[in-house]
Amino acid sequence: MDQEISDQKSRWPENHKHRFICMGLSKGTVIFLPIDQIDLIYARFSFHRQAITAIHEIDDTSTFVSICEENNLAVWSFKDHRAHVISFSFK
């Protein structure tokens, strides 16, 4: 697996920050797809119970805001290679 990670890093220029597409799905799941291998799910997380209607990254900080059909808002990021919910508000 370490070889795969080093291979992936070598494919990208140093100044290229965005390597993944982040998508919200109908069951409240967020997935990350590598830009150069769109048929592979790199990571999958569940923050909501309903379909996600919007996802936004906050100024290239790897902190995200997502909203679901119930109008619940989640602020989340990554810490130690794990998803970390910073705040979650219910409507």
PDB file with one MODEL, atoms N, CA, C and O in Angstrom:
MODEL        1
ATOM      1  N   MET A   1       0.816  -1.184   0.000  1.00  0.00           N
ATOM      2  CA  MET A   1       0.000   0.000   0.000  1.00  0.00           C
ATOM      3  C   MET A   1       0.867   1.258   0.000  1.00  0.00           C
ATOM      4  O   MET A   1       0.498   2.244  -0.637  1.00  0.00           O
ATOM      5  N   ASP A   2       2.000   1.255   0.689  1.00  0.00           N
ATOM      6  CA  ASP A   2       2.885   2.420   0.694  1.00  0.00           C
ATOM      7  C   ASP A   2       3.349   2.753  -0.716  1.00  0.00           C
ATOM      8  O   ASP A   2       3.496   3.923  -1.067  1.00  0.00           O
ATOM      9  N   GLN A   3       3.581   1.720  -1.525  1.00  0.00           N
ATOM     10  CA  GLN A   3       3.991   1.948  -2.908  1.00  0.00           C
ATOM     11  C   GLN A   3       2.898   2.674  -3.683  1.00  0.00           C
ATOM     12  O   GLN A   3       3.185   3.574  -4.472  1.00  0.00           O
ATOM     13  N   GLU A   4       1.629   2.276  -3.454  1.00  0.00           N
ATOM     14  CA  GLU A   4       0.512   2.935  -4.136  1.00  0.00           C
ATOM     15  C   GLU A   4       0.443   4.405  -3.772  1.00  0.00           C
ATOM     16  O   GLU A   4       0.203   5.242  -4.642  1.00  0.00           O
ATOM     17  N   ILE A   5       0.648   4.738  -2.508  1.00  0.00           N
ATOM     18  CA  ILE A   5       0.604   6.132  -2.060  1.00  0.00           C
ATOM     19  C   ILE A   5       1.720   6.930  -2.700  1.00  0.00           C
ATOM     20  O   ILE A   5       1.485   8.038  -3.183  1.00  0.00           O
ATOM     21  N   SER A   6       2.925   6.396  -2.716  1.00  0.00           N
ATOM     22  CA  SER A   6       4.035   7.133  -3.316  1.00  0.00           C
ATOM     23  C   SER A   6       3.841   7.279  -4.827  1.00  0.00           C
ATOM     24  O   SER A   6       4.211   8.305  -5.396  1.00  0.00           O
ATOM     25  N   ASP A   7       3.267   6.268  -5.483  1.00  0.00           N
ATOM     26  CA  ASP A   7       2.971   6.386  -6.912  1.00  0.00           C
ATOM     27  C   ASP A   7       1.955   7.481  -7.167  1.00  0.00           C
ATOM     28  O   ASP A   7       2.071   8.240  -8.129  1.00  0.00           O
ATOM     29  N   GLN A   8       0.952   7.558  -6.292  1.00  0.00           N
ATOM     30  CA  GLN A   8      -0.082   8.562  -6.469  1.00  0.00           C
ATOM     31  C   GLN A   8       0.501   9.967  -6.291  1.00  0.00           C
ATOM     32  O   GLN A   8       0.171  10.865  -7.066  1.00  0.00           O
ATOM     33  N   LYS A   9       1.343  10.171  -5.309  1.00  0.00           N
ATOM     34  CA  LYS A   9       1.936  11.481  -5.080  1.00  0.00           C
ATOM     35  C   LYS A   9       2.818  11.898  -6.250  1.00  0.00           C
ATOM     36  O   LYS A   9       2.871  13.079  -6.591  1.00  0.00           O
ATOM     37  N   SER A  10       3.501  10.959  -6.858  1.00  0.00           N
ATOM     38  CA  SER A  10       4.419  11.307  -7.939  1.00  0.00           C
ATOM     39  C   SER A  10       3.693  11.719  -9.217  1.00  0.00           C
ATOM     40  O   SER A  10       4.299  12.348 -10.085  1.00  0.00           O
ATOM     41  N   ARG A  11       2.413  11.381  -9.353  1.00  0.00           N
ATOM     42  CA  ARG A  11       1.642  11.743 -10.540  1.00  0.00           C
ATOM     43  C   ARG A  11       1.212  13.201 -10.542  1.00  0.00           C
ATOM     44  O   ARG A  11       0.784  13.706 -11.579  1.00  0.00           O
ATOM     45  N   TRP A  12       1.312  13.873  -9.441  1.00  0.00           N
ATOM     46  CA  TRP A  12       0.770  15.217  -9.314  1.00  0.00           C
ATOM     47  C   TRP A  12       1.877  16.248  -9.166  1.00  0.00           C
ATOM     48  O   TRP A  12       2.848  16.008  -8.448  1.00  0.00           O
ATOM     49  N   PRO A  13       1.750  17.387  -9.828  1.00  0.00           N
ATOM     50  CA  PRO A  13       2.711  18.469  -9.620  1.00  0.00           C
ATOM     51  C   PRO A  13       2.611  18.986  -8.190  1.00  0.00           C
ATOM     52  O   PRO A  13       1.557  18.880  -7.562  1.00  0.00           O
ATOM     53  N   GLU A  14       3.687  19.536  -7.682  1.00  0.00           N
ATOM     54  CA  GLU A  14       3.725  20.023  -6.308  1.00  0.00           C
ATOM     55  C   GLU A  14       2.660  21.082  -6.034  1.00  0.00           C
ATOM     56  O   GLU A  14       2.081  21.111  -4.948  1.00  0.00           O
ATOM     57  N   ASN A  15       2.397  21.951  -7.008  1.00  0.00           N
ATOM     58  CA  ASN A  15       1.456  23.043  -6.771  1.00  0.00           C
ATOM     59  C   ASN A  15       0.003  22.653  -7.040  1.00  0.00           C
ATOM     60  O   ASN A  15      -0.886  23.496  -6.919  1.00  0.00           O
ATOM     61  N   HIS A  16      -0.253  21.413  -7.397  1.00  0.00           N
ATOM     62  CA  HIS A  16      -1.605  20.952  -7.692  1.00  0.00           C
ATOM     63  C   HIS A  16      -2.249  20.466  -6.399  1.00  0.00           C
ATOM     64  O   HIS A  16      -1.867  19.424  -5.869  1.00  0.00           O
ATOM     65  N   LYS A  17      -3.228  21.218  -5.888  1.00  0.00           N
ATOM     66  CA  LYS A  17      -3.830  20.898  -4.598  1.00  0.00           C
ATOM     67  C   LYS A  17      -5.014  19.954  -4.710  1.00  0.00           C
ATOM     68  O   LYS A  17      -5.179  19.066  -3.874  1.00  0.00           O
ATOM     69  N   HIS A  18      -5.841  20.136  -5.739  1.00  0.00           N
ATOM     70  CA  HIS A  18      -7.080  19.375  -5.828  1.00  0.00           C
ATOM     71  C   HIS A  18      -6.849  18.087  -6.610  1.00  0.00           C
ATOM     72  O   HIS A  18      -6.637  18.108  -7.822  1.00  0.00           O
ATOM     73  N   ARG A  19      -6.895  16.974  -5.896  1.00  0.00           N
ATOM     74  CA  ARG A  19      -6.668  15.669  -6.506  1.00  0.00           C
ATOM     75  C   ARG A  19      -7.926  14.813  -6.525  1.00  0.00           C
ATOM     76  O   ARG A  19      -7.942  13.731  -7.112  1.00  0.00           O
ATOM     77  N   PHE A  20      -8.976  15.302  -5.882  1.00  0.00           N
ATOM     78  CA  PHE A  20     -10.188  14.505  -5.731  1.00  0.00           C
ATOM     79  C   PHE A  20     -11.429  15.325  -6.050  1.00  0.00           C
ATOM     80  O   PHE A  20     -11.438  16.549  -5.920  1.00  0.00           O
ATOM     81  N   ILE A  21     -12.467  14.626  -6.468  1.00  0.00           N
ATOM     82  CA  ILE A  21     -13.795  15.200  -6.594  1.00  0.00           C
ATOM     83  C   ILE A  21     -14.582  14.715  -5.377  1.00  0.00           C
ATOM     84  O   ILE A  21     -14.585  13.524  -5.065  1.00  0.00           O
ATOM     85  N   CYS A  22     -15.232  15.622  -4.711  1.00  0.00           N
ATOM     86  CA  CYS A  22     -16.051  15.289  -3.546  1.00  0.00           C
ATOM     87  C   CYS A  22     -17.512  15.342  -3.965  1.00  0.00           C
ATOM     88  O   CYS A  22     -17.972  16.345  -4.510  1.00  0.00           O
ATOM     89  N   MET A  23     -18.249  14.249  -3.706  1.00  0.00           N
ATOM     90  CA  MET A  23     -19.656  14.170  -4.114  1.00  0.00           C
ATOM     91  C   MET A  23     -20.519  13.718  -2.950  1.00  0.00           C
ATOM     92  O   MET A  23     -20.115  12.876  -2.148  1.00  0.00           O
ATOM     93  N   GLY A  24     -21.719  14.290  -2.869  1.00  0.00           N
ATOM     94  CA  GLY A  24     -22.707  13.860  -1.888  1.00  0.00           C
ATOM     95  C   GLY A  24     -23.697  12.926  -2.544  1.00  0.00           C
ATOM     96  O   GLY A  24     -24.096  13.140  -3.689  1.00  0.00           O
ATOM     97  N   LEU A  25     -24.096  11.890  -1.827  1.00  0.00           N
ATOM     98  CA  LEU A  25     -25.005  10.885  -2.377  1.00  0.00           C
ATOM     99  C   LEU A  25     -26.369  10.930  -1.699  1.00  0.00           C
ATOM    100  O   LEU A  25     -26.579  11.689  -0.752  1.00  0.00           O
ATOM    101  N   SER A  26     -27.283  10.117  -2.190  1.00  0.00           N
ATOM    102  CA  SER A  26     -28.672  10.172  -1.752  1.00  0.00           C
ATOM    103  C   SER A  26     -28.915   9.659  -0.336  1.00  0.00           C
ATOM    104  O   SER A  26     -29.952   9.977   0.246  1.00  0.00           O
ATOM    105  N   LYS A  27     -28.031   8.902   0.222  1.00  0.00           N
ATOM    106  CA  LYS A  27     -28.214   8.375   1.574  1.00  0.00           C
ATOM    107  C   LYS A  27     -27.368   9.111   2.610  1.00  0.00           C
ATOM    108  O   LYS A  27     -27.121   8.582   3.694  1.00  0.00           O
ATOM    109  N   GLY A  28     -26.919  10.327   2.288  1.00  0.00           N
ATOM    110  CA  GLY A  28     -26.154  11.127   3.241  1.00  0.00           C
ATOM    111  C   GLY A  28     -24.676  10.818   3.272  1.00  0.00           C
ATOM    112  O   GLY A  28     -23.971  11.258   4.180  1.00  0.00           O
ATOM    113  N   THR A  29     -24.200  10.081   2.310  1.00  0.00           N
ATOM    114  CA  THR A  29     -22.791   9.699   2.241  1.00  0.00           C
ATOM    115  C   THR A  29     -22.018  10.673   1.359  1.00  0.00           C
ATOM    116  O   THR A  29     -22.530  11.162   0.353  1.00  0.00           O
ATOM    117  N   VAL A  30     -20.787  10.943   1.752  1.00  0.00           N
ATOM    118  CA  VAL A  30     -19.863  11.755   0.964  1.00  0.00           C
ATOM    119  C   VAL A  30     -18.775  10.831   0.446  1.00  0.00           C
ATOM    120  O   VAL A  30     -18.213  10.041   1.205  1.00  0.00           O
ATOM    121  N   ILE A  31     -18.472  10.928  -0.856  1.00  0.00           N
ATOM    122  CA  ILE A  31     -17.390  10.119  -1.415  1.00  0.00           C
ATOM    123  C   ILE A  31     -16.352  11.026  -2.062  1.00  0.00           C
ATOM    124  O   ILE A  31     -16.665  12.119  -2.535  1.00  0.00           O
ATOM    125  N   PHE A  32     -15.127  10.558  -2.073  1.00  0.00           N
ATOM    126  CA  PHE A  32     -14.028  11.233  -2.750  1.00  0.00           C
ATOM    127  C   PHE A  32     -13.550  10.327  -3.880  1.00  0.00           C
ATOM    128  O   PHE A  32     -13.227   9.160  -3.661  1.00  0.00           O
ATOM    129  N   LEU A  33     -13.509  10.882  -5.092  1.00  0.00           N
ATOM    130  CA  LEU A  33     -13.060  10.151  -6.268  1.00  0.00           C
ATOM    131  C   LEU A  33     -11.782  10.793  -6.789  1.00  0.00           C
ATOM    132  O   LEU A  33     -11.750  12.010  -6.969  1.00  0.00           O
ATOM    133  N   PRO A  34     -10.722  10.017  -7.040  1.00  0.00           N
ATOM    134  CA  PRO A  34      -9.513  10.589  -7.630  1.00  0.00           C
ATOM    135  C   PRO A  34      -9.806  11.143  -9.020  1.00  0.00           C
ATOM    136  O   PRO A  34     -10.503  10.501  -9.806  1.00  0.00           O
ATOM    137  N   ILE A  35      -9.287  12.315  -9.327  1.00  0.00           N
ATOM    138  CA  ILE A  35      -9.544  12.956 -10.608  1.00  0.00           C
ATOM    139  C   ILE A  35      -9.071  12.098 -11.770  1.00  0.00           C
ATOM    140  O   ILE A  35      -9.747  12.030 -12.797  1.00  0.00           O
ATOM    141  N   ASP A  36      -7.933  11.449 -11.630  1.00  0.00           N
ATOM    142  CA  ASP A  36      -7.386  10.679 -12.745  1.00  0.00           C
ATOM    143  C   ASP A  36      -7.866   9.227 -12.792  1.00  0.00           C
ATOM    144  O   ASP A  36      -7.476   8.484 -13.692  1.00  0.00           O
ATOM    145  N   GLN A  37      -8.701   8.814 -11.846  1.00  0.00           N
ATOM    146  CA  GLN A  37      -9.227   7.448 -11.835  1.00  0.00           C
ATOM    147  C   GLN A  37     -10.649   7.493 -11.280  1.00  0.00           C
ATOM    148  O   GLN A  37     -10.924   6.978 -10.196  1.00  0.00           O
ATOM    149  N   ILE A  38     -11.531   8.107 -12.029  1.00  0.00           N
ATOM    150  CA  ILE A  38     -12.870   8.463 -11.574  1.00  0.00           C
ATOM    151  C   ILE A  38     -13.739   7.266 -11.192  1.00  0.00           C
ATOM    152  O   ILE A  38     -14.724   7.434 -10.473  1.00  0.00           O
ATOM    153  N   ASP A  39     -13.401   6.074 -11.651  1.00  0.00           N
ATOM    154  CA  ASP A  39     -14.198   4.894 -11.324  1.00  0.00           C
ATOM    155  C   ASP A  39     -13.806   4.256  -9.989  1.00  0.00           C
ATOM    156  O   ASP A  39     -14.375   3.229  -9.620  1.00  0.00           O
ATOM    157  N   LEU A  40     -12.867   4.827  -9.268  1.00  0.00           N
ATOM    158  CA  LEU A  40     -12.395   4.312  -7.984  1.00  0.00           C
ATOM    159  C   LEU A  40     -12.881   5.212  -6.853  1.00  0.00           C
ATOM    160  O   LEU A  40     -12.682   6.425  -6.901  1.00  0.00           O
ATOM    161  N   ILE A  41     -13.517   4.630  -5.837  1.00  0.00           N
ATOM    162  CA  ILE A  41     -13.890   5.408  -4.648  1.00  0.00           C
ATOM    163  C   ILE A  41     -12.695   5.393  -3.709  1.00  0.00           C
ATOM    164  O   ILE A  41     -12.314   4.343  -3.190  1.00  0.00           O
ATOM    165  N   TYR A  42     -12.102   6.572  -3.493  1.00  0.00           N
ATOM    166  CA  TYR A  42     -10.921   6.682  -2.633  1.00  0.00           C
ATOM    167  C   TYR A  42     -11.320   6.638  -1.160  1.00  0.00           C
ATOM    168  O   TYR A  42     -10.670   5.973  -0.353  1.00  0.00           O
ATOM    169  N   ALA A  43     -12.403   7.355  -0.813  1.00  0.00           N
ATOM    170  CA  ALA A  43     -12.857   7.384   0.579  1.00  0.00           C
ATOM    171  C   ALA A  43     -14.361   7.608   0.600  1.00  0.00           C
ATOM    172  O   ALA A  43     -14.928   8.198  -0.319  1.00  0.00           O
ATOM    173  N   ARG A  44     -15.010   7.120   1.681  1.00  0.00           N
ATOM    174  CA  ARG A  44     -16.454   7.259   1.825  1.00  0.00           C
ATOM    175  C   ARG A  44     -16.766   7.528   3.295  1.00  0.00           C
ATOM    176  O   ARG A  44     -16.273   6.833   4.184  1.00  0.00           O
ATOM    177  N   PHE A  45     -17.594   8.549   3.539  1.00  0.00           N
ATOM    178  CA  PHE A  45     -17.963   8.932   4.900  1.00  0.00           C
ATOM    179  C   PHE A  45     -19.457   9.212   4.954  1.00  0.00           C
ATOM    180  O   PHE A  45     -20.050   9.615   3.954  1.00  0.00           O
ATOM    181  N   SER A  46     -20.069   9.001   6.116  1.00  0.00           N
ATOM    182  CA  SER A  46     -21.484   9.331   6.302  1.00  0.00           C
ATOM    183  C   SER A  46     -21.597  10.403   7.371  1.00  0.00           C
ATOM    184  O   SER A  46     -21.178  10.205   8.511  1.00  0.00           O
ATOM    185  N   PHE A  47     -22.163  11.533   6.994  1.00  0.00           N
ATOM    186  CA  PHE A  47     -22.361  12.643   7.926  1.00  0.00           C
ATOM    187  C   PHE A  47     -23.840  12.949   8.118  1.00  0.00           C
ATOM    188  O   PHE A  47     -24.215  13.569   9.113  1.00  0.00           O
ATOM    189  N   HIS A  48     -24.681  12.529   7.189  1.00  0.00           N
ATOM    190  CA  HIS A  48     -26.106  12.840   7.209  1.00  0.00           C
ATOM    191  C   HIS A  48     -26.918  11.569   7.026  1.00  0.00           C
ATOM    192  O   HIS A  48     -26.394  10.526   6.636  1.00  0.00           O
ATOM    193  N   ARG A  49     -28.233  11.679   7.322  1.00  0.00           N
ATOM    194  CA  ARG A  49     -29.137  10.552   7.079  1.00  0.00           C
ATOM    195  C   ARG A  49     -29.893  10.696   5.764  1.00  0.00           C
ATOM    196  O   ARG A  49     -30.341   9.702   5.191  1.00  0.00           O
ATOM    197  N   GLN A  50     -30.035  11.915   5.289  1.00  0.00           N
ATOM    198  CA  GLN A  50     -30.772  12.196   4.059  1.00  0.00           C
ATOM    199  C   GLN A  50     -29.805  12.613   2.953  1.00  0.00           C
ATOM    200  O   GLN A  50     -28.613  12.803   3.195  1.00  0.00           O
ATOM    201  N   ALA A  51     -30.331  12.751   1.744  1.00  0.00           N
ATOM    202  CA  ALA A  51     -29.515  13.116   0.581  1.00  0.00           C
ATOM    203  C   ALA A  51     -28.809  14.452   0.805  1.00  0.00           C
ATOM    204  O   ALA A  51     -29.392  15.396   1.339  1.00  0.00           O
ATOM    205  N   ILE A  52     -27.569  14.513   0.395  1.00  0.00           N
ATOM    206  CA  ILE A  52     -26.784  15.735   0.516  1.00  0.00           C
ATOM    207  C   ILE A  52     -27.116  16.645  -0.655  1.00  0.00           C
ATOM    208  O   ILE A  52     -27.077  16.227  -1.812  1.00  0.00           O
ATOM    209  N   THR A  53     -27.442  17.894  -0.344  1.00  0.00           N
ATOM    210  CA  THR A  53     -27.818  18.853  -1.380  1.00  0.00           C
ATOM    211  C   THR A  53     -26.691  19.818  -1.716  1.00  0.00           C
ATOM    212  O   THR A  53     -26.698  20.407  -2.796  1.00  0.00           O
ATOM    213  N   ALA A  54     -25.718  19.997  -0.819  1.00  0.00           N
ATOM    214  CA  ALA A  54     -24.606  20.918  -1.096  1.00  0.00           C
ATOM    215  C   ALA A  54     -23.379  20.533  -0.278  1.00  0.00           C
ATOM    216  O   ALA A  54     -23.484  20.111   0.874  1.00  0.00           O
ATOM    217  N   ILE A  55     -22.207  20.690  -0.903  1.00  0.00           N
ATOM    218  CA  ILE A  55     -20.918  20.507  -0.223  1.00  0.00           C
ATOM    219  C   ILE A  55     -20.016  21.641  -0.683  1.00  0.00           C
ATOM    220  O   ILE A  55     -19.926  21.932  -1.876  1.00  0.00           O
ATOM    221  N   HIS A  56     -19.350  22.279   0.272  1.00  0.00           N
ATOM    222  CA  HIS A  56     -18.414  23.355  -0.062  1.00  0.00           C
ATOM    223  C   HIS A  56     -17.163  23.215   0.800  1.00  0.00           C
ATOM    224  O   HIS A  56     -17.247  22.942   1.998  1.00  0.00           O
ATOM    225  N   GLU A  57     -16.009  23.405   0.177  1.00  0.00           N
ATOM    226  CA  GLU A  57     -14.753  23.447   0.920  1.00  0.00           C
ATOM    227  C   GLU A  57     -14.493  24.891   1.325  1.00  0.00           C
ATOM    228  O   GLU A  57     -14.735  25.810   0.542  1.00  0.00           O
ATOM    229  N   ILE A  58     -14.008  25.093   2.530  1.00  0.00           N
ATOM    230  CA  ILE A  58     -13.725  26.428   3.040  1.00  0.00           C
ATOM    231  C   ILE A  58     -12.296  26.803   2.679  1.00  0.00           C
ATOM    232  O   ILE A  58     -11.352  26.350   3.327  1.00  0.00           O
ATOM    233  N   ASP A  59     -12.132  27.620   1.658  1.00  0.00           N
ATOM    234  CA  ASP A  59     -10.851  28.234   1.259  1.00  0.00           C
ATOM    235  C   ASP A  59      -9.645  27.306   1.302  1.00  0.00           C
ATOM    236  O   ASP A  59      -8.659  27.622   1.967  1.00  0.00           O
ATOM    237  N   ASP A  60      -9.694  26.174   0.615  1.00  0.00           N
ATOM    238  CA  ASP A  60      -8.555  25.248   0.513  1.00  0.00           C
ATOM    239  C   ASP A  60      -7.980  24.842   1.870  1.00  0.00           C
ATOM    240  O   ASP A  60      -6.769  24.669   2.005  1.00  0.00           O
ATOM    241  N   THR A  61      -8.844  24.690   2.870  1.00  0.00           N
ATOM    242  CA  THR A  61      -8.379  24.324   4.211  1.00  0.00           C
ATOM    243  C   THR A  61      -8.624  22.858   4.538  1.00  0.00           C
ATOM    244  O   THR A  61      -8.276  22.400   5.626  1.00  0.00           O
ATOM    245  N   SER A  62      -9.226  22.113   3.596  1.00  0.00           N
ATOM    246  CA  SER A  62      -9.663  20.730   3.838  1.00  0.00           C
ATOM    247  C   SER A  62     -10.719  20.660   4.935  1.00  0.00           C
ATOM    248  O   SER A  62     -10.889  19.626   5.581  1.00  0.00           O
ATOM    249  N   THR A  63     -11.424  21.766   5.137  1.00  0.00           N
ATOM    250  CA  THR A  63     -12.593  21.809   6.004  1.00  0.00           C
ATOM    251  C   THR A  63     -13.796  22.003   5.102  1.00  0.00           C
ATOM    252  O   THR A  63     -13.788  22.862   4.220  1.00  0.00           O
ATOM    253  N   PHE A  64     -14.830  21.203   5.325  1.00  0.00           N
ATOM    254  CA  PHE A  64     -15.987  21.188   4.439  1.00  0.00           C
ATOM    255  C   PHE A  64     -17.266  21.504   5.194  1.00  0.00           C
ATOM    256  O   PHE A  64     -17.371  21.265   6.397  1.00  0.00           O
ATOM    257  N   VAL A  65     -18.233  22.042   4.472  1.00  0.00           N
ATOM    258  CA  VAL A  65     -19.581  22.259   4.976  1.00  0.00           C
ATOM    259  C   VAL A  65     -20.518  21.477   4.056  1.00  0.00           C
ATOM    260  O   VAL A  65     -20.453  21.604   2.833  1.00  0.00           O
ATOM    261  N   SER A  66     -21.380  20.677   4.653  1.00  0.00           N
ATOM    262  CA  SER A  66     -22.362  19.930   3.852  1.00  0.00           C
ATOM    263  C   SER A  66     -23.752  20.151   4.438  1.00  0.00           C
ATOM    264  O   SER A  66     -23.925  20.312   5.646  1.00  0.00           O
ATOM    265  N   ILE A  67     -24.739  20.152   3.540  1.00  0.00           N
ATOM    266  CA  ILE A  67     -26.135  20.348   3.917  1.00  0.00           C
ATOM    267  C   ILE A  67     -26.945  19.225   3.287  1.00  0.00           C
ATOM    268  O   ILE A  67     -26.715  18.854   2.136  1.00  0.00           O
ATOM    269  N   CYS A  68     -27.892  18.686   4.042  1.00  0.00           N
ATOM    270  CA  CYS A  68     -28.729  17.603   3.514  1.00  0.00           C
ATOM    271  C   CYS A  68     -30.149  18.094   3.284  1.00  0.00           C
ATOM    272  O   CYS A  68     -30.466  19.246   3.580  1.00  0.00           O
ATOM    273  N   GLU A  69     -31.010  17.220   2.755  1.00  0.00           N
ATOM    274  CA  GLU A  69     -32.402  17.570   2.461  1.00  0.00           C
ATOM    275  C   GLU A  69     -33.186  18.008   3.693  1.00  0.00           C
ATOM    276  O   GLU A  69     -34.140  18.776   3.575  1.00  0.00           O
ATOM    277  N   GLU A  70     -32.801  17.534   4.857  1.00  0.00           N
ATOM    278  CA  GLU A  70     -33.456  17.946   6.109  1.00  0.00           C
ATOM    279  C   GLU A  70     -32.968  19.308   6.586  1.00  0.00           C
ATOM    280  O   GLU A  70     -33.380  19.784   7.644  1.00  0.00           O
ATOM    281  N   ASN A  71     -32.086  19.938   5.804  1.00  0.00           N
ATOM    282  CA  ASN A  71     -31.454  21.224   6.148  1.00  0.00           C
ATOM    283  C   ASN A  71     -30.558  21.132   7.373  1.00  0.00           C
ATOM    284  O   ASN A  71     -30.355  22.127   8.068  1.00  0.00           O
ATOM    285  N   ASN A  72     -30.023  19.951   7.645  1.00  0.00           N
ATOM    286  CA  ASN A  72     -29.004  19.802   8.674  1.00  0.00           C
ATOM    287  C   ASN A  72     -27.670  20.201   8.070  1.00  0.00           C
ATOM    288  O   ASN A  72     -27.372  19.863   6.925  1.00  0.00           O
ATOM    289  N   LEU A  73     -26.878  20.911   8.833  1.00  0.00           N
ATOM    290  CA  LEU A  73     -25.593  21.415   8.364  1.00  0.00           C
ATOM    291  C   LEU A  73     -24.479  20.751   9.160  1.00  0.00           C
ATOM    292  O   LEU A  73     -24.535  20.705  10.389  1.00  0.00           O
ATOM    293  N   ALA A  74     -23.470  20.238   8.470  1.00  0.00           N
ATOM    294  CA  ALA A  74     -22.314  19.623   9.126  1.00  0.00           C
ATOM    295  C   ALA A  74     -21.050  20.333   8.663  1.00  0.00           C
ATOM    296  O   ALA A  74     -20.868  20.578   7.470  1.00  0.00           O
ATOM    297  N   VAL A  75     -20.190  20.657   9.599  1.00  0.00           N
ATOM    298  CA  VAL A  75     -18.859  21.190   9.302  1.00  0.00           C
ATOM    299  C   VAL A  75     -17.886  20.102   9.700  1.00  0.00           C
ATOM    300  O   VAL A  75     -17.883  19.657  10.848  1.00  0.00           O
ATOM    301  N   TRP A  76     -17.057  19.668   8.756  1.00  0.00           N
ATOM    302  CA  TRP A  76     -16.178  18.533   9.014  1.00  0.00           C
ATOM    303  C   TRP A  76     -14.851  18.723   8.311  1.00  0.00           C
ATOM    304  O   TRP A  76     -14.729  19.488   7.354  1.00  0.00           O
ATOM    305  N   SER A  77     -13.855  18.000   8.815  1.00  0.00           N
ATOM    306  CA  SER A  77     -12.513  18.052   8.234  1.00  0.00           C
ATOM    307  C   SER A  77     -11.838  16.711   8.487  1.00  0.00           C
ATOM    308  O   SER A  77     -12.483  15.739   8.879  1.00  0.00           O
ATOM    309  N   PHE A  78     -10.559  16.677   8.263  1.00  0.00           N
ATOM    310  CA  PHE A  78      -9.794  15.456   8.470  1.00  0.00           C
ATOM    311  C   PHE A  78      -8.687  15.713   9.492  1.00  0.00           C
ATOM    312  O   PHE A  78      -8.014  16.742   9.451  1.00  0.00           O
ATOM    313  N   LYS A  79      -8.514  14.762  10.404  1.00  0.00           N
ATOM    314  CA  LYS A  79      -7.479  14.843  11.422  1.00  0.00           C
ATOM    315  C   LYS A  79      -6.918  13.438  11.597  1.00  0.00           C
ATOM    316  O   LYS A  79      -7.667  12.493  11.846  1.00  0.00           O
ATOM    317  N   ASP A  80      -5.619  13.302  11.467  1.00  0.00           N
ATOM    318  CA  ASP A  80      -4.957  11.991  11.590  1.00  0.00           C
ATOM    319  C   ASP A  80      -5.560  10.968  10.624  1.00  0.00           C
ATOM    320  O   ASP A  80      -5.788   9.815  10.991  1.00  0.00           O
ATOM    321  N   HIS A  81      -5.814  11.401   9.392  1.00  0.00           N
ATOM    322  CA  HIS A  81      -6.340  10.560   8.319  1.00  0.00           C
ATOM    323  C   HIS A  81      -7.729  10.001   8.616  1.00  0.00           C
ATOM    324  O   HIS A  81      -8.108   8.955   8.091  1.00  0.00           O
ATOM    325  N   ARG A  82      -8.486  10.703   9.461  1.00  0.00           N
ATOM    326  CA  ARG A  82      -9.857  10.304   9.771  1.00  0.00           C
ATOM    327  C   ARG A  82     -10.772  11.520   9.650  1.00  0.00           C
ATOM    328  O   ARG A  82     -10.348  12.657   9.856  1.00  0.00           O
ATOM    329  N   ALA A  83     -12.028  11.258   9.314  1.00  0.00           N
ATOM    330  CA  ALA A  83     -13.009  12.338   9.258  1.00  0.00           C
ATOM    331  C   ALA A  83     -13.326  12.784  10.679  1.00  0.00           C
ATOM    332  O   ALA A  83     -13.444  11.967  11.592  1.00  0.00           O
ATOM    333  N   HIS A  84     -13.459  14.082  10.847  1.00  0.00           N
ATOM    334  CA  HIS A  84     -13.703  14.670  12.160  1.00  0.00           C
ATOM    335  C   HIS A  84     -14.823  15.698  12.020  1.00  0.00           C
ATOM    336  O   HIS A  84     -14.665  16.682  11.297  1.00  0.00           O
ATOM    337  N   VAL A  85     -15.956  15.487  12.701  1.00  0.00           N
ATOM    338  CA  VAL A  85     -17.062  16.444  12.653  1.00  0.00           C
ATOM    339  C   VAL A  85     -16.761  17.569  13.640  1.00  0.00           C
ATOM    340  O   VAL A  85     -16.601  17.339  14.839  1.00  0.00           O
ATOM    341  N   ILE A  86     -16.688  18.782  13.113  1.00  0.00           N
ATOM    342  CA  ILE A  86     -16.410  19.957  13.941  1.00  0.00           C
ATOM    343  C   ILE A  86     -17.706  20.482  14.550  1.00  0.00           C
ATOM    344  O   ILE A  86     -17.748  20.846  15.725  1.00  0.00           O
ATOM    345  N   SER A  87     -18.762  20.516  13.741  1.00  0.00           N
ATOM    346  CA  SER A  87     -20.044  21.037  14.201  1.00  0.00           C
ATOM    347  C   SER A  87     -21.152  20.388  13.381  1.00  0.00           C
ATOM    348  O   SER A  87     -20.981  20.087  12.200  1.00  0.00           O
ATOM    349  N   PHE A  88     -22.283  20.182  14.032  1.00  0.00           N
ATOM    350  CA  PHE A  88     -23.447  19.626  13.329  1.00  0.00           C
ATOM    351  C   PHE A  88     -24.680  20.307  13.913  1.00  0.00           C
ATOM    352  O   PHE A  88     -24.888  20.300  15.126  1.00  0.00           O
ATOM    353  N   SER A  89     -25.492  20.892  13.042  1.00  0.00           N
ATOM    354  CA  SER A  89     -26.702  21.556  13.540  1.00  0.00           C
ATOM    355  C   SER A  89     -27.933  20.934  12.905  1.00  0.00           C
ATOM    356  O   SER A  89     -27.956  20.634  11.711  1.00  0.00           O
ATOM    357  N   PHE A  90     -28.954  20.747  13.728  1.00  0.00           N
ATOM    358  CA  PHE A  90     -30.225  20.199  13.284  1.00  0.00           C
ATOM    359  C   PHE A  90     -31.191  21.337  13.059  1.00  0.00           C
ATOM    360  O   PHE A  90     -31.164  22.343  13.768  1.00  0.00           O
ATOM    361  N   LYS A  91     -32.036  21.173  12.074  1.00  0.00           N
ATOM    362  CA  LYS A  91     -33.079  22.179  11.841  1.00  0.00           C
ATOM    363  C   LYS A  91     -34.262  21.851  12.687  1.00  0.00           C
ATOM    364  O   LYS A  91     -35.263  22.566  12.653  1.00  0.00           O
TER     365      LYS A  91
ENDMDL
END
